[in-house]
Amino acid sequence: MSDFLGITYQQLNVILFVIIHPLITIILFLKYMKYKHRWKKSLAKDKVSN
């Protein structure tokens, strides 16, 4: 794959594991927190209406 992209194996590892993987992890964590907040908000709304 590194030949196809024209970069070395080490550069490919840095791009994947130092840049892309942490970004994906942070994005998924933020989405989880947003979902969790919405879930708690909807549960509180249901308690009030019942």
The 8 nearest C-alpha neighbors of each residue, nearest first, counted from 0:
[[1, 3, 2, 4, 8, 5, 11, 6],
 [0, 2, 4, 6, 3, 7, 8, 5],
 [3, 1, 5, 0, 4, 6, 7, 8],
 [2, 4, 0, 1, 5, 6, 7, 8],
 [5, 3, 1, 2, 6, 0, 7, 11],
 [4, 6, 2, 3, 1, 7, 0, 8],
 [7, 5, 1, 4, 10, 2, 11, 8],
 [8, 6, 10, 9, 1, 11, 5, 2],
 [7, 9, 11, 10, 1, 12, 6, 0],
 [8, 10, 12, 11, 7, 13, 6, 14],
 [11, 9, 13, 7, 12, 8, 14, 6],
 [10, 12, 8, 14, 9, 13, 15, 7],
 [13, 11, 9, 15, 10, 14, 16, 8],
 [14, 12, 17, 10, 16, 11, 15, 9],
 [13, 15, 11, 18, 12, 17, 16, 10],
 [16, 14, 19, 12, 13, 18, 17, 20],
 [15, 17, 20, 13, 12, 18, 14, 19],
 [16, 18, 13, 14, 15, 19, 20, 21],
 [17, 19, 14, 16, 15, 20, 21, 22],
 [18, 20, 15, 22, 21, 16, 23, 14],
 [21, 19, 16, 23, 22, 18, 15, 24],
 [22, 20, 24, 23, 19, 18, 25, 17],
 [23, 21, 25, 19, 24, 20, 26, 18],
 [22, 24, 26, 20, 21, 25, 27, 19],
 [25, 23, 21, 27, 22, 26, 28, 20],
 [26, 24, 28, 22, 27, 23, 21, 29],
 [27, 25, 23, 29, 28, 24, 22, 30],
 [26, 28, 30, 24, 29, 25, 31, 23],
 [29, 27, 31, 25, 30, 26, 24, 32],
 [30, 28, 32, 26, 31, 27, 25, 33],
 [29, 31, 27, 33, 28, 32, 34, 26],
 [32, 30, 28, 34, 29, 33, 35, 27],
 [31, 33, 35, 29, 34, 30, 36, 28],
 [34, 32, 30, 36, 31, 35, 29, 37],
 [33, 35, 37, 31, 36, 32, 38, 30],
 [36, 34, 32, 38, 33, 37, 31, 39],
 [35, 37, 33, 39, 34, 38, 40, 32],
 [38, 36, 40, 34, 35, 39, 41, 33],
 [39, 37, 35, 41, 40, 36, 34, 42],
 [40, 38, 42, 36, 41, 37, 43, 35],
 [39, 41, 37, 43, 38, 42, 36, 44],
 [40, 42, 44, 38, 43, 39, 37, 45],
 [43, 41, 39, 45, 44, 40, 38, 46],
 [42, 44, 46, 40, 45, 41, 39, 47],
 [45, 43, 41, 47, 42, 46, 40, 48],
 [44, 46, 42, 48, 43, 47, 41, 49],
 [47, 45, 43, 49, 44, 48, 42, 41],
 [48, 46, 44, 45, 49, 43, 42, 41],
 [47, 49, 45, 46, 44, 43, 42, 41],
 [48, 46, 47, 45, 44, 43, 42, 41]]
